[in-house]
Amino acid sequence: MALDLGIGDLVRMRKPHPCGESVWQVTRLGADIGLVCQKCRHYILLPRAYLGRRIKEVIPAVRPDGEELSND
């Protein structure tokens, strides 16, 4: 599965973080993807292949005017 992620996108993971939250925000793209937990603000780096198997849903980032942010 090819990941179509952008900075600011939210991802819902299959299993929750120990704090109970399963939604993370993408903060870094590359071979490793940087994620921040939306409840406790814990920061992690996961390899792209590892993350691809654990994502349940991708929620695209939205600007204040209601349009989706460009992933270019």
C-alpha positions in Angstrom: 0.0 0.0 0.0 1.5 3.4 -1.0 1.0 6.0 1.7 -0.4 9.3 0.4 0.4 11.4 3.4 1.1 15.1 3.9 2.4 17.3 6.7 -0.6 18.1 9.0 -2.6 15.0 8.1 -4.2 13.0 10.9 -3.9 9.2 10.9 -6.0 6.8 13.0 -4.0 3.8 14.1 -5.4 0.3 14.5 -4.3 0.1 18.1 -4.4 3.0 20.6 -1.4 4.6 22.3 -1.1 3.7 26.0 -2.7 7.1 26.8 -5.8 5.9 25.1 -5.7 8.0 21.9 -5.5 6.4 18.4 -5.2 9.7 16.4 -1.8 11.0 15.4 -0.7 14.1 13.4 2.0 13.7 10.7 4.9 16.1 11.3 7.7 14.7 9.2 7.9 12.8 5.9 10.7 10.8 4.5 11.9 7.2 5.0 10.7 7.6 8.6 7.4 9.3 9.3 7.2 11.6 12.4 4.0 11.5 14.3 2.6 13.4 17.4 -0.1 11.9 19.6 -3.1 14.2 19.7 -3.8 13.6 23.4 -0.4 13.4 25.2 1.8 15.1 22.5 4.3 12.1 22.5 6.5 12.2 19.4 7.6 9.1 17.5 9.4 8.2 14.3 8.2 5.1 12.5 9.6 3.6 9.3 7.2 4.1 6.3 6.7 0.4 5.7 5.9 -0.3 9.4 3.4 2.6 9.5 1.7 1.5 6.4 0.6 -1.8 8.0 -0.7 -0.1 11.2 -2.8 2.8 9.7 -6.6 2.3 9.9 -7.6 5.7 8.3 -6.0 8.9 6.9 -7.8 12.2 7.6 -6.5 14.9 5.3 -5.5 18.2 6.8 -8.0 21.1 6.2 -7.2 24.8 6.0 -9.3 27.3 7.9 -11.2 28.2 4.6 -12.4 24.6 4.3 -10.1 23.5 1.5 -7.8 20.5 1.8 -4.1 21.3 2.0 -2.0 20.4 -1.0 0.4 17.5 -0.6 2.7 18.8 -3.3 
